[in-house]
Amino acid sequence: MRTLSETIHQQPHERIIMTLRRHPITFIAKIFLCLLLFALPFLLMPLLEEPLADLYWGAALRLLGSAYLLLVTVFFHALFIDYYLDVWIVTNDRIIDVHQSGLFKRTIAELDLKQVQDVTSQTVGFFGTFFNYGNVGIQTAGSKQKFDFQNVAKPHEIRGELLKLAELDAKEDHL
């Protein structure tokens, strides 16, 4: 398995300042959905008591139920992989956006801190305010006009840190 520094090809002078992921609270709804889907066959068992007792249909229903539970488990793992492998890495020189789409598609975009023009942060709604998570938008002068950190913890602190890092990178460039 590759390490994070191998994935992003870290330069010798470069230090990782922040590694950001979506706030864990945003994954809870997906956990409840999978638990509900997982419980569905067990909730339907009283309705299927007679067919389950049949020699032929009982075996077929058990096989279908097992396949269904396997699919729900695979669905949960796919959701978790998508959640966990979406990561934003902030170094003292650049921002790397690693976006996982499904199991077999990953997009990596980079932004030099010198290109940062504006950074905005927002928290929306009761849960966002209560659990202190939200979005951070980075306006750039590069080819990708906007970088978005979605549902990250402490968005206002991240905004301030990004502005400081961009200012420091611009000062180092002038020296």
ABEGO torsion letter per residue (X at the ends): XBBAAAAAGBBAABBBABBBBBBAAAAAAAAAAAAAAAAAAAAAAAAAAAAAABAAAAAAAAAAAAAAAAAAAAAAAAAAAAAAABBBBBBAABBBBBBBBEAABBBBBBBBAAABABBBBBBBEAAAAAAGBBBBBBBBABABABBBBBGBBGAAAAAAAAAAAAAAAAAAAAX
